[in-house]
Amino acid sequence: MATTATSGTSGMGVDVNAIVTGLMSIERRPITRLDSKEASYQAKLTALGTLKSKMATLQTAAKSLGSSSSSSLVAFKATPSDATVFSASASSSAVAGTYSLNVTSLAQSQKLVAVGQASSTAAISDGTATTVTIDIGTISGGTLNAGKYTGASFTSGGTSKTLTIDSTNNTLAGIRDAINAAGAGVTATIVNDGSGTPYRLALSSDNTGISNSIKITTSGGDGTINTLLGYDPAGLPAAQNLSQTAAAQNAEFDVNGIAISKNSNTVTDAIQGVSLTLSKVTTSAVTLTVARDTAAVTTAVNTFVTAYNDLYTSMKNSAAYKSGSALAGDPTLRSFQMEMRNIASTAVAGGNLTQLFDVGLTFKTDGTMQLDSSKLDSAIATSFSDVASLFNSTTGFATRFDAWSTAALATDGTFANRTSSLNQSIKEIGTQRTALEARMSSLETLYRRQYTSLNVALTQMNQTSTYLSQQLSRL
């Protein structure tokens, strides 16, 4: 009987493609198993990465209750009785107390203005090069009348900058740009006052304080630039071609009756650990209260509880049998849970407070923490140092959780070792897959050759059968 041709063949014979595809699907089963194993390893890596992130969050929360200089347990807050006069912040080096402040003047920079010009873009001089020297220093003594000094002296601060005004920049706008580009500690702008000659060059020292006054001298040129910019506060009023609209001055204030003068309105060294930003002169004393920031402690404890519960619950759910988790039954997670419970239940050595429940932290039946805020607030109010010791002493809970999480997250810690092991397994699977794929390619070639040969033989048999049938029919 003749064999019927099927799709994928030419002439009479078997379907080589279908047969080879079927055989190869069986041969590739080891690769399919490798793919499934790799996917499970990748799922474990993802799950471990999530838990690692949650542990890092717990580590951060523990540090905020630990002994570091940024710990909330060493935080202070500085509160002024009138926040419109000054703002304040306190570092961990502050000392609790109450301070009285009077502000008599605010620090400001010197401001000068030149005579008006009809245009900001027209040439001012004949373009002959003029050297302009800007010096920053201190004006002392003398009297001020209509923006000009008489009998004053100027002491240079030792830094000066020079610039050149010539035919390339001898306009008001060009002079402004040259001054700003010189980096001399002075900023120039052009103000339009609406008069017949409205464009006026305005200069301001970049920094506040009496030591940031301006002196400008010129040399060379035709004298026009000097007439515009020349300013020597120690010279005659006629030598002061710029008019002063605001004098450079220091912030003047007192703390508890002690007079203080600073060249900035931001003061960081008047009161230990306290930074002040002055904003208004006072008419009466303003009180500054520096105290421990108990609200920050409460927030930090709440953050710690949330981080603990998040990590503990995630580990518990992930490790549970039949949970469907990639880490179901994982002994490492069960070990971590036990270590967390042991740290949380082991008493702190020394101090009047030794257990977490002393500050309102207790455990629910599912192993998570809960906080009694009123009990914590009471402990903070009555014995702040004992609360701090409970968390940040050498055996404190925050110290131990910090050390535990740091070890687990270290480059040679549990997470790193587990991750490395899984990555190595994935790498080995890749090697096995490459070898198997090469074998699959050879097998497929072999199968195709064999069944193609079979197809040829079957075709020849069919032809022979047809011939014999024809011959027999003639007998």
LUMDREN-441420 format. One line per field, with one value per residue: residue number from 1; residue in one letter; x, y, z of N, C-alpha, C in turn. Coordinates in steps of 0.05 Angstrom, whole numbers. Layout:
<atoms>
resi <- c(NUM ...)
resn <- c(A ...)
n_xx <- c(X ...)
n_yy <- c(Y ...)
n_zz <- c(Z ...)
ca_xx <- c(X ...)
ca_yy <- c(Y ...)
ca_zz <- c(Z ...)
c_xx <- c(X ...)
c_yy <- c(Y ...)
c_zz <- c(Z ...)
</atoms>
This chain:
<atoms>
resi <- c(1 2 3 4 5 6 7 8 9 10 11 12 13 14 15 16 17 18 19 20 21 22 23 24 25 26 27 28 29 30 31 32 33 34 35 36 37 38 39 40 41 42 43 44 45 46 47 48 49 50 51 52 53 54 55 56 57 58 59 60 61 62 63 64 65 66 67 68 69 70 71 72 73 74 75 76 77 78 79 80 81 82 83 84 85 86 87 88 89 90 91 92 93 94 95 96 97 98 99 100 101 102 103 104 105 106 107 108 109 110 111 112 113 114 115 116 117 118 119 120 121 122 123 124 125 126 127 128 129 130 131 132 133 134 135 136 137 138 139 140 141 142 143 144 145 146 147 148 149 150 151 152 153 154 155 156 157 158 159 160 161 162 163 164 165 166 167 168 169 170 171 172 173 174 175 176 177 178 179 180 181 182 183 184 185 186 187 188 189 190 191 192 193 194 195 196 197 198 199 200 201 202 203 204 205 206 207 208 209 210 211 212 213 214 215 216 217 218 219 220 221 222 223 224 225 226 227 228 229 230 231 232 233 234 235 236 237 238 239 240 241 242 243 244 245 246 247 248 249 250 251 252 253 254 255 256 257 258 259 260 261 262 263 264 265 266 267 268 269 270 271 272 273 274 275 276 277 278 279 280 281 282 283 284 285 286 287 288 289 290 291 292 293 294 295 296 297 298 299 300 301 302 303 304 305 306 307 308 309 310 311 312 313 314 315 316 317 318 319 320 321 322 323 324 325 326 327 328 329 330 331 332 333 334 335 336 337 338 339 340 341 342 343 344 345 346 347 348 349 350 351 352 353 354 355 356 357 358 359 360 361 362 363 364 365 366 367 368 369 370 371 372 373 374 375 376 377 378 379 380 381 382 383 384 385 386 387 388 389 390 391 392 393 394 395 396 397 398 399 400 401 402 403 404 405 406 407 408 409 410 411 412 413 414 415 416 417 418 419 420 421 422 423 424 425 426 427 428 429 430 431 432 433 434 435 436 437 438 439 440 441 442 443 444 445 446 447 448 449 450 451 452 453 454 455 456 457 458 459 460 461 462 463 464 465 466 467 468 469 470 471 472 473 474 475)
resn <- c(M A T T A T S G T S G M G V D V N A I V T G L M S I E R R P I T R L D S K E A S Y Q A K L T A L G T L K S K M A T L Q T A A K S L G S S S S S S L V A F K A T P S D A T V F S A S A S S S A V A G T Y S L N V T S L A Q S Q K L V A V G Q A S S T A A I S D G T A T T V T I D I G T I S G G T L N A G K Y T G A S F T S G G T S K T L T I D S T N N T L A G I R D A I N A A G A G V T A T I V N D G S G T P Y R L A L S S D N T G I S N S I K I T T S G G D G T I N T L L G Y D P A G L P A A Q N L S Q T A A A Q N A E F D V N G I A I S K N S N T V T D A I Q G V S L T L S K V T T S A V T L T V A R D T A A V T T A V N T F V T A Y N D L Y T S M K N S A A Y K S G S A L A G D P T L R S F Q M E M R N I A S T A V A G G N L T Q L F D V G L T F K T D G T M Q L D S S K L D S A I A T S F S D V A S L F N S T T G F A T R F D A W S T A A L A T D G T F A N R T S S L N Q S I K E I G T Q R T A L E A R M S S L E T L Y R R Q Y T S L N V A L T Q M N Q T S T Y L S Q Q L S R L)
n_xx <- c(17 10 43 13 27 43 36 94 128 157 130 116 114 137 119 168 182 141 151 204 198 164 197 239 214 208 262 279 262 296 319 275 264 309 299 254 276 314 279 256 299 309 263 271 315 291 254 288 315 274 265 315 316 276 300 343 315 297 347 363 323 337 387 371 355 399 467 491 513 472 427 359 354 391 375 358 312 302 267 240 208 186 179 185 227 274 297 313 356 377 433 461 498 479 457 409 366 346 346 357 347 365 359 393 411 412 455 482 496 541 515 519 510 513 517 463 454 440 433 439 469 501 566 610 661 721 741 792 836 821 841 808 804 778 769 758 741 744 707 719 701 691 640 575 543 491 502 557 623 659 722 731 763 795 806 839 818 855 847 837 810 822 798 788 766 749 745 714 677 656 606 547 521 562 602 576 573 627 644 614 636 686 692 699 674 631 568 538 485 435 393 331 310 271 279 306 357 359 386 420 479 482 515 530 558 577 575 552 564 611 663 660 660 666 717 737 784 814 856 893 862 812 792 737 714 732 704 654 659 697 712 728 723 754 773 764 697 688 718 688 652 611 549 532 480 466 498 551 542 547 511 482 473 449 461 432 447 500 539 542 573 566 584 545 476 464 481 524 556 545 514 523 518 473 441 428 383 377 325 296 297 292 243 237 261 270 254 292 283 316 311 305 286 233 190 213 238 194 172 214 214 163 172 212 182 146 181 203 158 143 186 188 136 137 178 156 109 132 163 127 99 68 54 61 102 166 205 184 185 238 296 331 301 268 306 323 275 273 319 307 264 292 329 294 271 310 338 363 427 440 417 353 311 298 272 233 178 178 176 129 127 102 86 45 2 16 68 85 102 72 56 48 34 25 50 103 111 106 150 192 185 194 242 286 340 344 309 337 384 362 355 403 450 509 488 438 372 366 419 434 399 416 469 458 428 466 506 479 470 519 576 596 555 493 453 485 514 474 452 497 504 456 462 506 486 449 484 510 467 461 508 499 453 472 506 468 435 470 475 422 417 451 425 376 393 413 365 334 365 362 306 295 324 296 248 262 274 223 195 220 205 151 149 170 132 88 105 109 57 34 58 39 -13 -16 -11)
n_yy <- c(-24 44 100 156 224 279 345 387 353 329 299 228 202 209 260 298 345 348 302 310 357 338 300 333 365 331 318 368 374 373 424 456 444 467 521 530 523 564 608 603 614 666 690 683 716 766 768 766 814 851 842 856 910 927 913 949 996 988 989 1043 1068 1048 1072 1125 1126 1114 1122 1160 1224 1248 1227 1225 1226 1261 1308 1377 1432 1499 1554 1615 1670 1708 1699 1733 1765 1735 1671 1605 1548 1486 1446 1380 1394 1434 1469 1461 1515 1583 1643 1714 1761 1821 1859 1908 1927 1906 1866 1892 1904 1950 2001 2034 2089 2114 2176 2195 2171 2186 2144 2073 2046 2078 2104 2123 2144 2164 2115 2103 2061 2047 2032 2001 1994 1955 1955 1920 1935 1967 2022 2075 2120 2192 2233 2229 2257 2271 2225 2226 2219 2252 2263 2209 2144 2091 2023 1974 1907 1874 1848 1858 1874 1883 1915 1928 1983 1999 2013 1970 1961 2008 2028 2040 1992 1957 1969 1953 1897 1885 1896 1857 1811 1812 1790 1816 1820 1853 1872 1895 1934 1963 2017 2047 2110 2143 2196 2253 2237 2176 2127 2093 2070 2020 1997 1942 1913 1845 1818 1823 1869 1911 1906 1900 1944 1989 2012 2050 2060 2094 2091 2120 2129 2178 2205 2207 2159 2157 2200 2178 2130 2134 2128 2144 2135 2156 2202 2271 2296 2311 2274 2230 2202 2168 2159 2141 2099 2063 2043 1998 1952 1919 1864 1881 1860 1834 1781 1757 1805 1811 1844 1835 1833 1820 1804 1784 1766 1716 1677 1634 1623 1649 1629 1568 1513 1533 1562 1625 1667 1730 1777 1824 1887 1895 1920 1908 1859 1793 1725 1666 1598 1539 1471 1400 1361 1331 1314 1297 1251 1218 1213 1185 1137 1117 1110 1071 1028 1019 1004 958 924 920 893 845 823 815 778 736 723 710 665 627 562 536 585 605 638 654 644 608 569 580 573 614 660 647 642 696 720 697 719 774 774 757 799 841 824 818 844 911 927 959 1025 1055 1040 982 948 944 950 986 1036 1037 1001 943 873 843 786 766 776 826 896 944 1011 1048 1111 1150 1129 1128 1184 1201 1175 1200 1253 1249 1221 1230 1218 1164 1141 1152 1121 1070 1061 1079 1063 1020 969 980 977 1000 1004 950 930 960 941 887 889 915 877 836 861 871 867 816 792 758 768 781 734 696 718 716 660 645 672 646 596 608 622 573 545 572 556 501 503 524 483 442 465 465 410 398 423 391 341 353 361 310 279 301 286 230 219 243 211 163 178 183 129 106 130 108 54 58 72 25 -12 7 -3 -59 -73 -55 -89 -140 -134 -140 -193)
n_zz <- c(0 -16 17 45 28 71 99 95 69 8 -47 -41 26 94 144 155 183 223 252 270 300 341 365 383 420 462 472 490 541 588 583 590 642 666 654 686 736 737 735 785 817 803 822 876 884 873 915 959 951 961 1015 1034 1024 1060 1108 1107 1113 1166 1190 1182 1212 1263 1269 1274 1326 1352 1373 1341 1316 1290 1311 1334 1387 1407 1390 1387 1393 1373 1392 1378 1412 1381 1317 1274 1283 1285 1261 1283 1292 1320 1336 1353 1390 1421 1481 1529 1547 1563 1527 1521 1471 1437 1379 1346 1297 1229 1188 1128 1058 1023 981 920 874 807 769 725 658 589 555 554 520 489 472 525 535 498 484 497 531 598 662 714 782 833 901 962 1027 1092 1115 1158 1211 1202 1170 1141 1087 1045 1016 1011 1039 1091 1118 1129 1134 1095 1098 1066 1050 1029 982 914 850 780 720 651 614 550 479 467 505 527 543 583 593 577 615 661 651 649 701 730 709 730 780 829 877 875 850 792 766 722 731 715 726 706 694 656 644 650 659 706 736 784 841 884 941 945 993 1061 1116 1152 1134 1080 1045 989 945 889 839 783 725 670 604 584 627 631 647 699 721 721 751 792 861 923 987 1028 1009 986 984 931 903 904 862 857 891 958 975 1013 1071 1085 1136 1200 1233 1293 1357 1420 1467 1522 1545 1529 1483 1413 1349 1282 1214 1182 1174 1185 1237 1268 1312 1359 1401 1431 1389 1363 1308 1282 1245 1231 1222 1233 1266 1337 1384 1435 1481 1455 1467 1465 1464 1479 1474 1486 1431 1436 1406 1359 1377 1390 1339 1314 1343 1328 1274 1276 1297 1256 1214 1237 1242 1188 1164 1196 1188 1132 1127 1157 1127 1078 1090 1105 1098 1040 1023 974 963 937 974 1009 1068 1077 1113 1129 1135 1177 1216 1219 1238 1289 1311 1311 1348 1394 1402 1413 1460 1498 1556 1569 1593 1655 1677 1690 1659 1625 1590 1530 1539 1580 1558 1531 1489 1463 1447 1398 1387 1337 1332 1318 1335 1379 1398 1457 1459 1498 1543 1526 1519 1572 1595 1568 1586 1641 1649 1609 1597 1612 1575 1529 1539 1539 1485 1458 1486 1495 1498 1482 1451 1399 1385 1382 1343 1300 1294 1283 1234 1203 1199 1172 1124 1103 1058 1061 1086 1105 1065 1021 1014 1004 957 924 920 895 846 827 818 778 739 729 709 662 635 631 599 552 534 528 488 445 438 426 376 346 350 325 274 262 268 226 182 185 181 133 99 108 86 32 22 30 -11 -55 -46 -53 -107 -130 -114 -142 -194 -195 -186 -233 -271 -255 -265 -319 -331)
ca_xx <- c(0 26 42 2 44 32 49 122 144 154 125 105 131 128 122 194 180 125 165 228 188 154 220 255 199 215 291 284 251 316 323 251 267 329 285 237 294 325 258 252 322 305 242 283 331 273 243 310 320 253 270 340 308 261 320 358 297 299 374 361 306 352 407 359 351 424 486 504 509 446 405 338 357 408 365 347 297 306 242 239 182 175 192 189 252 295 292 335 357 396 447 463 517 466 453 382 366 330 364 344 361 357 372 393 415 417 477 474 519 541 503 528 496 527 500 447 462 417 431 454 484 518 594 613 687 731 749 820 836 822 843 791 811 758 780 739 753 728 705 718 700 680 611 563 523 481 515 586 638 680 739 731 787 789 826 835 818 877 839 826 808 823 785 794 744 760 726 697 657 653 578 538 516 588 615 561 581 655 646 603 653 712 693 711 657 612 549 529 459 427 366 319 295 250 286 317 380 348 400 440 494 480 534 525 577 564 573 545 584 627 688 655 655 678 734 743 803 819 881 892 837 808 780 708 707 736 682 631 662 716 699 747 709 772 781 745 671 690 730 668 634 587 536 524 451 464 524 557 541 545 488 489 452 461 449 433 462 527 538 554 573 573 582 523 452 464 501 526 574 539 503 533 500 449 444 407 380 364 309 283 306 272 236 239 276 257 264 298 283 330 302 306 264 219 172 230 242 169 170 234 204 142 185 225 161 135 202 206 134 143 206 180 113 145 193 138 92 148 174 105 95 44 47 64 125 191 221 169 200 266 306 344 281 259 328 321 253 280 339 292 250 312 340 273 263 333 339 387 442 443 396 328 293 313 256 218 152 181 170 104 129 95 84 19 4 27 97 91 103 53 66 30 47 24 71 129 113 111 178 209 182 204 269 295 366 339 298 359 401 348 359 430 473 523 470 411 357 373 447 435 386 434 491 447 422 491 520 464 471 547 585 600 533 474 440 505 521 451 451 519 498 435 473 524 468 438 506 514 445 467 528 485 434 488 515 445 426 488 467 396 422 463 404 357 406 413 338 326 379 352 279 296 333 273 229 272 270 194 187 230 189 125 153 174 105 71 115 102 27 28 67 22 -40 -15 -9)
ca_yy <- c(0 69 118 182 247 298 372 388 334 332 273 208 196 218 289 300 368 342 281 322 375 322 288 354 375 312 321 394 375 381 453 468 442 487 547 533 526 591 627 602 628 695 698 684 740 788 768 774 843 866 840 871 938 931 912 974 1016 984 998 1072 1075 1043 1093 1150 1123 1104 1141 1177 1253 1256 1213 1242 1227 1283 1331 1400 1451 1527 1567 1644 1680 1724 1688 1753 1778 1717 1643 1591 1519 1476 1420 1363 1405 1456 1466 1470 1539 1605 1666 1739 1774 1847 1864 1936 1932 1883 1868 1899 1910 1977 2005 2059 2094 2134 2196 2184 2173 2187 2118 2051 2033 2097 2105 2142 2157 2161 2088 2099 2041 2057 2011 2005 1977 1954 1945 1915 1939 1979 2051 2082 2148 2212 2239 2224 2278 2268 2202 2230 2219 2273 2255 2180 2129 2066 2002 1952 1880 1859 1836 1877 1864 1904 1909 1949 1994 2010 2017 1946 1959 2035 2037 2034 1963 1944 1973 1935 1870 1881 1894 1831 1789 1814 1775 1834 1822 1874 1866 1920 1933 1989 2024 2069 2126 2157 2224 2259 2219 2157 2102 2097 2046 2015 1977 1931 1893 1819 1808 1843 1875 1936 1900 1896 1969 1991 2035 2047 2080 2090 2103 2120 2139 2207 2216 2205 2135 2164 2217 2161 2108 2139 2130 2140 2145 2170 2227 2293 2290 2314 2250 2208 2206 2151 2167 2118 2099 2046 2037 1971 1951 1893 1859 1887 1849 1824 1756 1759 1829 1811 1856 1819 1846 1801 1816 1771 1762 1688 1675 1606 1620 1666 1611 1541 1494 1546 1579 1646 1683 1755 1789 1849 1900 1892 1943 1897 1834 1769 1702 1641 1574 1516 1448 1375 1358 1306 1306 1282 1224 1203 1206 1165 1111 1107 1101 1046 1008 1013 989 931 909 915 871 821 812 806 752 715 715 698 640 609 540 538 614 612 656 642 637 592 549 587 573 639 679 638 650 725 726 690 738 798 771 755 826 857 814 817 869 928 927 985 1044 1049 1028 959 933 961 957 1009 1061 1033 983 915 856 830 756 759 782 854 915 966 1032 1065 1137 1164 1118 1138 1212 1203 1167 1222 1277 1245 1210 1230 1204 1135 1133 1152 1099 1046 1057 1084 1053 999 946 990 964 1012 997 922 926 971 922 863 895 922 852 821 876 875 855 788 784 737 774 780 706 683 729 705 632 643 681 625 574 617 621 545 537 583 539 476 508 528 456 427 476 455 382 399 430 367 321 360 356 281 269 309 270 203 217 249 186 145 188 175 100 101 139 87 31 64 70 -4 -25 15 -17 -88 -75 -52 -113 -162 -130 -147 -222)
ca_zz <- c(0 -17 41 37 34 89 97 103 53 -21 -58 -22 48 121 149 170 202 246 268 284 320 364 379 396 444 483 478 503 568 608 581 602 672 673 653 710 759 735 742 814 829 798 840 903 884 876 942 978 947 975 1044 1040 1025 1085 1130 1105 1126 1195 1198 1183 1235 1287 1271 1284 1355 1363 1386 1322 1321 1277 1324 1344 1417 1415 1375 1402 1377 1382 1387 1386 1420 1358 1293 1254 1289 1277 1261 1296 1291 1340 1330 1376 1410 1435 1509 1535 1563 1553 1521 1514 1448 1426 1353 1342 1269 1212 1169 1100 1040 1014 955 908 848 791 757 704 630 571 541 566 499 476 482 546 532 471 480 506 553 626 682 737 805 854 926 983 1053 1113 1118 1187 1219 1184 1170 1115 1080 1018 1003 1009 1064 1097 1141 1134 1125 1083 1102 1046 1060 1018 957 895 823 760 695 631 598 525 458 464 527 539 546 610 594 575 641 679 646 656 731 739 701 743 805 849 901 871 829 779 751 711 740 700 746 693 690 630 640 669 663 728 744 812 851 910 950 946 1020 1081 1137 1149 1120 1052 1032 962 936 861 828 755 714 641 592 581 651 632 663 727 729 725 770 813 887 945 1011 1045 996 988 971 902 892 907 839 863 916 974 983 1037 1082 1094 1166 1213 1250 1320 1375 1445 1478 1552 1553 1518 1457 1392 1323 1261 1187 1168 1190 1193 1258 1277 1334 1382 1421 1425 1375 1353 1284 1281 1221 1240 1201 1240 1291 1358 1401 1462 1481 1445 1481 1450 1482 1467 1490 1472 1412 1443 1384 1340 1388 1386 1310 1308 1354 1311 1249 1282 1300 1229 1200 1249 1235 1160 1159 1209 1174 1106 1130 1166 1105 1057 1098 1111 1079 1023 1019 946 961 927 997 1028 1082 1077 1141 1136 1144 1203 1234 1222 1256 1316 1321 1317 1374 1416 1407 1424 1486 1516 1571 1566 1618 1668 1673 1704 1639 1614 1571 1512 1550 1598 1543 1517 1465 1470 1423 1393 1383 1311 1333 1312 1357 1381 1415 1473 1457 1523 1561 1516 1525 1601 1601 1558 1603 1668 1650 1582 1595 1613 1550 1509 1545 1531 1456 1446 1501 1481 1496 1476 1430 1373 1379 1375 1317 1280 1290 1270 1206 1189 1193 1152 1098 1096 1033 1067 1104 1097 1040 1000 1010 991 930 909 915 874 821 817 808 753 720 723 692 636 623 623 577 527 525 518 463 425 434 412 348 333 349 305 248 259 263 200 162 186 171 105 86 109 66 6 20 27 -38 -74 -43 -66 -136 -136 -110 -165 -218 -193 -190 -262 -285 -248 -278 -347 -333)
c_xx <- c(18 22 33 21 29 47 77 139 140 151 113 124 120 132 146 192 164 138 188 219 178 177 236 240 205 244 296 273 271 321 299 253 288 316 268 254 306 304 253 275 319 284 253 300 314 262 264 316 299 258 296 333 293 280 336 341 298 326 374 345 321 374 396 353 377 441 499 497 483 422 384 340 375 399 353 330 301 281 242 211 169 191 197 216 276 285 316 333 379 408 449 482 505 462 425 383 348 348 347 360 348 373 370 398 420 441 467 499 517 529 510 513 511 507 486 459 438 412 448 472 502 545 596 640 696 742 778 819 839 822 827 798 789 770 758 752 733 729 702 716 687 650 601 541 516 496 545 599 656 695 740 758 778 812 820 835 839 871 827 827 810 809 792 769 757 738 707 675 651 625 569 533 543 603 602 571 610 659 636 621 680 715 705 695 636 594 538 502 454 398 356 302 274 255 296 342 376 365 423 452 492 499 526 547 563 559 566 567 601 654 685 646 672 694 740 762 807 846 880 866 836 795 750 699 710 713 657 634 680 703 720 734 727 781 760 719 672 702 711 647 610 575 528 495 447 492 527 557 539 518 497 466 466 446 454 450 490 526 554 552 582 569 560 499 447 487 501 543 569 530 511 511 475 456 421 407 364 349 295 295 284 267 237 252 258 270 269 299 296 323 305 282 250 201 188 235 217 166 190 226 182 153 199 205 151 155 204 182 134 162 197 156 120 160 174 120 108 157 152 103 69 35 48 88 149 209 206 186 230 276 320 325 271 281 327 299 260 300 326 278 269 323 319 265 286 337 365 401 445 420 370 307 309 298 240 190 153 174 145 105 123 90 56 24 17 57 104 90 79 63 44 43 46 45 98 132 118 140 197 208 195 233 280 321 363 327 320 377 388 352 388 454 486 506 441 398 364 401 449 421 403 457 482 442 447 506 506 467 499 554 590 578 515 462 460 512 499 449 473 514 478 446 492 508 457 460 511 492 450 487 516 467 449 497 491 434 444 481 441 399 433 442 384 368 406 385 329 339 368 324 277 304 310 252 236 267 240 185 196 213 162 127 155 147 87 79 106 72 20 36 48 -5 -40 -14 -37)
c_yy <- c(25 85 145 205 266 324 371 368 340 304 255 204 207 248 292 322 361 322 293 341 360 310 309 365 356 316 347 396 382 412 467 467 463 515 551 537 554 612 627 616 658 706 701 710 765 791 777 804 860 865 855 901 945 930 938 997 1013 994 1029 1081 1070 1064 1119 1150 1115 1127 1160 1207 1263 1242 1233 1245 1250 1309 1352 1417 1479 1542 1596 1652 1697 1716 1709 1767 1761 1688 1629 1561 1510 1450 1404 1373 1428 1449 1477 1495 1560 1630 1690 1753 1801 1851 1894 1944 1906 1887 1875 1905 1939 1979 2033 2063 2117 2155 2185 2189 2173 2160 2097 2038 2052 2098 2128 2157 2155 2134 2083 2080 2054 2032 2018 1985 1978 1940 1942 1918 1952 2009 2057 2112 2166 2216 2235 2245 2275 2247 2204 2231 2243 2263 2226 2168 2103 2047 1979 1925 1863 1845 1857 1864 1888 1895 1932 1957 2007 2011 1992 1945 1986 2046 2030 2004 1948 1946 1954 1906 1865 1879 1867 1808 1789 1798 1791 1836 1844 1866 1893 1915 1961 1994 2048 2085 2144 2187 2229 2243 2195 2133 2106 2070 2043 1992 1968 1911 1867 1809 1831 1848 1898 1931 1895 1921 1970 2016 2030 2069 2073 2102 2100 2131 2169 2220 2213 2181 2141 2181 2201 2142 2114 2143 2123 2152 2160 2197 2249 2284 2292 2290 2226 2212 2188 2161 2141 2120 2080 2039 2008 1971 1922 1890 1864 1877 1841 1799 1757 1783 1831 1821 1839 1834 1825 1813 1803 1768 1733 1684 1647 1602 1637 1649 1583 1523 1506 1564 1599 1659 1707 1767 1815 1860 1899 1919 1935 1869 1811 1745 1679 1618 1551 1492 1423 1372 1331 1296 1289 1254 1207 1195 1184 1137 1100 1097 1074 1023 1000 997 961 914 901 892 845 807 801 780 730 705 701 670 619 587 544 567 622 631 640 633 620 570 556 589 600 659 672 645 680 732 720 710 765 797 770 783 843 849 813 844 884 929 956 1003 1036 1037 1006 944 953 968 980 1036 1057 1015 954 900 844 801 748 766 810 872 933 986 1046 1092 1152 1155 1127 1168 1216 1196 1189 1246 1273 1235 1207 1214 1174 1125 1131 1128 1072 1040 1059 1076 1030 973 954 976 974 1004 968 917 938 952 897 867 901 896 836 834 880 860 825 777 764 743 772 751 691 692 717 676 629 651 660 602 582 616 593 535 548 566 513 480 511 501 441 438 467 426 380 404 406 345 327 355 326 270 277 292 241 201 226 225 165 153 180 145 93 109 118 62 35 61 41 -18 -18 0 -46 -92 -73 -77 -137 -159 -138 -178 -234)
c_zz <- c(0 8 31 45 53 86 107 88 24 -32 -37 1 74 123 167 191 227 265 284 305 345 380 395 420 467 492 494 531 590 607 594 632 682 674 677 734 760 744 772 828 826 817 869 905 887 904 963 975 961 1005 1052 1042 1051 1109 1130 1118 1156 1206 1201 1207 1261 1291 1282 1313 1368 1374 1367 1328 1309 1290 1335 1375 1426 1401 1394 1383 1390 1373 1396 1394 1399 1333 1272 1259 1280 1277 1273 1292 1310 1331 1355 1397 1426 1465 1515 1553 1549 1550 1514 1493 1442 1401 1348 1313 1254 1194 1141 1084 1032 986 946 882 834 780 732 676 612 557 556 546 484 489 503 543 503 465 487 531 580 644 707 758 826 878 946 1010 1073 1113 1148 1190 1198 1187 1142 1110 1050 1002 999 1037 1066 1121 1147 1125 1113 1087 1084 1060 1047 992 938 867 803 735 676 616 573 504 455 484 541 538 574 613 593 602 662 676 654 686 740 732 716 768 828 875 900 848 818 764 740 719 724 720 733 688 661 623 659 676 683 735 774 820 879 917 953 974 1039 1100 1131 1134 1091 1038 1006 959 906 851 799 747 684 630 590 605 653 649 693 738 735 749 794 841 909 970 1030 1033 1000 975 941 888 893 886 840 889 931 981 1007 1045 1088 1125 1176 1227 1278 1338 1401 1454 1508 1561 1542 1489 1437 1366 1303 1234 1170 1186 1197 1212 1269 1302 1358 1406 1413 1412 1363 1329 1284 1254 1229 1216 1208 1266 1312 1372 1431 1459 1471 1458 1461 1469 1467 1485 1473 1454 1417 1421 1363 1350 1384 1357 1303 1319 1337 1284 1253 1284 1273 1213 1210 1240 1205 1153 1171 1195 1147 1107 1138 1143 1083 1064 1103 1090 1065 1019 990 942 950 950 1018 1041 1085 1106 1149 1147 1172 1224 1240 1241 1285 1328 1327 1343 1397 1423 1422 1452 1507 1530 1566 1593 1629 1662 1687 1685 1625 1592 1554 1523 1570 1584 1525 1493 1474 1444 1422 1388 1357 1310 1326 1336 1356 1402 1430 1475 1483 1543 1552 1523 1555 1608 1591 1576 1630 1670 1622 1579 1596 1587 1529 1514 1536 1501 1448 1463 1485 1479 1490 1452 1402 1365 1369 1348 1295 1274 1275 1241 1190 1181 1171 1124 1088 1070 1037 1085 1091 1070 1017 994 995 962 913 901 893 847 809 805 781 731 711 704 664 621 614 599 551 516 514 492 440 418 419 383 333 329 327 277 242 252 235 178 161 174 142 89 86 89 38 1 16 0 -58 -71 -56 -96 -145 -135 -134 -190 -219 -198 -220 -278 -280 -262 -307 -352 -339)
</atoms>
